Amino acid sequence: MPNTQDQPLPKPTVKLVKEMEERFDLENHDTECALTWLVKQFPQNTNGSQILLKVAAINQLYSTQIYAFGAREK
């Protein structure tokens, strides 16, 4: 079986991007629904605790490794 890391990436096209977006949405439906719900619960980005909760959820679900964010509690 060939190593996929050795394969060249396909040239991005509008069609390919749309196909990959649909695939992502299907594979991550529950995750996206959970994050959408969380953002709707805390729509303002003025409370540091609420921002931390959103950042932590995104980090955990998507392994983004976001460690710094600019909002401060007012």
Buried (B, 14 or more C-beta within 10 A) or exposed (E): EEEEEEEEEEEEEEEEEEEEEEEEEEEBEEBEEEBEEBBEEBEEEEBEEBBEBBBEBBEEBEEEEEEEEEBEEE
